């Protein structure tokens, strides 16, 4: 079976590193990188450190509005699919790259395989939610990570196409933890070219969503909350937010929030694992905090991964200083029993299902 896999953003590189390792043992994979995350620190580093195969196609498409980016991807992906003539197209998650690949494939009568299907916020104001819903309804096979995703697919009459396999992100986490690959750096490169030494105790912040960064005042509230903590905060800044973060550092006279360059997967998980607390708006980082049993505050109005919220392990906060500080006082009770994100063998289950069900495609 020949599968074209389309990736374009950091979380997809991580999941593809796990699945490609297994998929290529049973099928032929052609890897396409749309270029949605173009910065070397948000793209190249993941291919290198996770030993993800180099893309067969690099489309170099990034920037512009959602419509502009998606439209350019549609045209470029159509050319790739026409040339490669795959048996199916595999996509991950909820980015513009995901939507473009699914739309292109269906228009060309190619089956779509959606990994990380069924996540719902119940809010169409979130652009990723639109991508998720459309992709799920266009897909032939849906692989869900968690029970809540399966329930969402059932409500939309999609359960006959869906399988609960677990989370490839957990596969990656357990694989590299077993290899003792999560090493803390002694110093971290700051945005101003200086290096800061790793503090013994710290809070780890990631913040990139449009809802939290589209204006200075929203991000300022988040940074002010962390500035008022008794321990430093490490904040790897997304390239898109670099100028805003530097401007706010000066305006707010931040001293305890250390603005650093983006970090790779292994370094990021090491920083999560050893953090006192994690504050994030990332669906991936909140799962990694859950896997590592580190308390997490998610600055977002919706539960992206409700399974992480059991026992207060992950709590939602408004982008307001007072609410973030209040939620940071939560004392979680870690749930006992099986992990809702699976057993660390999601990728094997996906490949096995693809092999067994190929006749249905």
N, C-alpha and C positions, 0 to 999 in steps of 0.2 A: 504494500500500500504506500502510495506517495502522498505525503502531507506537506502542505505549505503552512508554516507557522509564522504569524505576524506579531511582532513586538514593537514597542516604541518608547516605553517608559520604565523607570527604575523597578517598580514592583513586578513588571512582566519579565524583565531580565532575570530576576531572582527565581521566579517560578519556572521559567524556561530552562534555567540551569539544572534544576532538579528533573524536570520531565524529559528534556532532550537526552539526558544521560540514559534513561530507560527506553525512551521511544526509539532511539537509533539502533537499539539492539534487536528490534522487531520489524521496523518499517524504515522507509527512506524519508528523511525530513529535509525540506528546503527552508532555510531561515531568512525571513525578510525583516529588516530594521527600517521602520518608516522615517526615523530621525526625530520623532516628537520630542524626546529628550536628547538634545544635541551636544550639551556641554560635556567635555571629557570626564569631568568629575561626577556626572550624572549618568554616563553611558559607558565609555570605554573601560573604566575601572571595573565594572561588573563583569564584562566579558573576560577580562584578565584574571581577576582573583577567583571567580567562580568557575573558570575553565569552560565557559559557555562557548560553543563553536562560533567562529566568526561568521557573520551574516553572508549569505550568498548574494543578497541584494541590500544595498544601503541607499534608500531613496532620498535622504537629506531634506525631508519636509518638516518644517517647524515654523512657529510664529504665525501671526495673523489671528483673525477671529476664529471661533469654532467652525463656522461655515467655510471660511477660506481654507483652513487647514484640512478639513475633512474632504472638501471638493478636490484639492490637489492630490490627496491620497487615493481617492476613488479612481482618478485617471491613471496614476502610476501603478496601482495594484492591478488594475484591469490588464495592463500590458504584461505584468509579471505572471498573472494567472493564465493568460492566453498562451504565453510562451511555455510555461511549465506543465500545464494540463494536469493538475493534481487530482487525486481521488477525493480529497477533502481539504478544507482550510480550518486551521486551529487558531483560536484567539483566546486571550486571557483578559479577565476583569472588565474594565469599564471606561477605557480611554477613547479619544477620538480615533486612534489607530484601530481599536477593537471594532468600533461602529463602522468605519470605512471598509475594513476587511470583510465584515459580515455582509454589508450591503452589496459590495462588489461580487462576492462569492454567490450570493443568492441570485443576483441578476444574471450570472453566468451558469446557473443551475448546478452549482457545486455545493455539496453538503458542508455545513458549518458545525464545528465542534467548539463548544464554549466551556472553558475551564474557569471556575469560580462563578458559576451561574446562580441566579436566584436571590442575590442580596438586594434588599429593598429598604429605602428610607421613607417611602410614601410621600415624596416631595419632588415634583417635577421642576421646581425652581433650581434644583441641583443638576448641573449638566451631566455628571456621571450617571445619575439615575436614569436619564433619558437613554444614554448609551446602553446601560444594562438591560432595560426593558426591551428596547428594540432588538438588541442582539439575541436575547433569550427567545423571543418570539420568531426570529428568523432561523434559529439553530435546529439542527437535526438531533444532536446529542448534547445534553446538558449535564455537566459534572458539578455537583454542589459540594461545598466544603463542610457545611454545618447543617444541623436539623432545621434551624429557622429558615434557611434558604430553600430547603425542600418543601417546607410548609408554604412559603410564598409561591413557589412554582405550582403547588397543588391548587392554590386559590385561583391561579391564572390558567388552570386546565392544561398545564404543561408537564405534569408528573409522569405521564407515560413516556416522555423523552428523557427523563432525569434519573441520575444515579447519585446516591450519597457516597462519596469516596474519601472524604477528608480533605485536608488543606495541604497543597504542595509547599506552602510556606513552612509548615511544621516539618515536612520532610527535609527541607533545606536546613532548618534550625538544628534538628537532631543529627543530621549527617555531619555538619561542621562542628557541632559540639562534641561528638564522638571522636573527631580528629583533633580536639583541643586547639581549634583554630581561632577562638575568640580572644585575641591578645590586646590588652590595653596599650595604647601608645603612651610614651613618656611625655611627649609634647604634641600640641595640635596647632596647625597653621591658622593664624588669624586672618580676618579679611583685610587688615591693614598691612599685611606682610610680616608682622611680628609673630613669634611663636609663644603660646602660653603653655605653661606646665600643667599637667593633669592634676587637678585637686584631689585630695584623698576622698572627700565627700562632695557630691554635686547632684544637681537635678539636670536631667537631659530633656531638652526642648527641641521639637521639630514643629514647624509651622509654615505651611505653604499654600493652603487652600485659598481660593479666591475670596471666599466669604470672610476670611480672617486677615487678608492682606490687601484687599482692594483699596482701602483708604488708611491713612496714617493713624487715625485715632483708634481704630479697632486693634491694630497691631500694637499700638502704644499701650493700651490697657493690659494686654497679655505680657508685654515686657516689663511694665511697672509692677505687676503682681510678682514676677520672678525676681525683680530687683530688690524687692522688700524681704525676700527670704534670708535666713541666716547663713545659708550655704550658697556657693556660686552656681550658676547655671551655664551649661554648655549648649550653644545654639548653632548647629550647622545650617548655614543660610542658603536657601535655594537661589540659584543665579538670578531668577526673575525678581527676587526681593532684595537683592544686594544693596542697591542704592537707597531704598527705603530704610533698611535696617541700619545702614551707616548714618543716615540722616537722623534717625530717631536716637541712635546712641549718643550723638552730640547734643541733640535737643533735650533729651531726658537725663543726660549726664549719667549714663549707665556705667556702673563700676563692677557689679556682681554678675552681669550677663556678658559672657564671653562669646563674641561673634566669630565663628570659625568657618573655614571653607567646608563645602560638602565632603562627606566621608563615604567610603565604600561600604558594602554590606557587612563584611566581617568586622570592621572597625565600629560600625554603627551598633551592631548587636553586642559587641563587647562593651560599649558605652552604656547601652540599655541594661545589660545584665548586671553591671556594677553600680548603677545609679541608685541614689536614695529614692527618687521618684522620677516618673516620666510624665511630661506634659506634651501633648501632641494633637494634631488634627489628621494624622495619617492612619489609614486603615491597617497598613502593614505594621507600623511601629506599635500600635496598641496591641496587636496580636503577639508581636515579639515580646512585649512587656509581660503579657499574660503567660506566654511559654516560659519566660524566665522568672515568673513569680515576683515581679516588681510592680508595686502599686502605680496606677496610671490615671491621669486626668485627661479626658479628651475634650478639647475646646471645639465643640460642634453641637448643633441642636438636635441631632438625630443619632440613634444607636446604629452605628455602621455594622458592628459585630456584637449583637446582644449577648452572645455566649460569654464574652469577656467580662460582662458586668455582674456575673454571679458573685454574691458575697461582697459587693463593693470593690472588686479587684480593679475595675475600670469604671469611672464615674464621669458623667457629662457635666460640662461647665459652660456658662455663657462667656463670651469674650469681654469679661468685665473683671477688673482687679479684685473686687470684694468676693465675687462668686468663685473665682479660681482659687483664691487663698482659702476660702471656706472648704472647698472640695479637696484641697490638699491635706486637710486634717482627717479625711476619711481613713478609718483603719479597716482594711479588708480582711475577710475570712476566706481563705483559699479553699475552693470546693474539693472534696475527696471523690475518688472514683475515676472513671474513664474520662479521657480528654475529649471534649465535644468537637475538637478539630481533627480527631482521628488517631491513628496509631503510628503515623510516620511512614505509611506505605501508600499514600494516595496515588503517587505516580505509577506504581506497579498496577494498581487497580484500574487506573485510566487506560493504560496500554492494554491490559487484559480485556477490558470491555471493548476497546476499539477493535481488537483482533477478533473477538467473538461476534461482534455485531456488524462487522464490515459488510456482510451480505445484505444487511438492512439499508445500508447507505447506497 
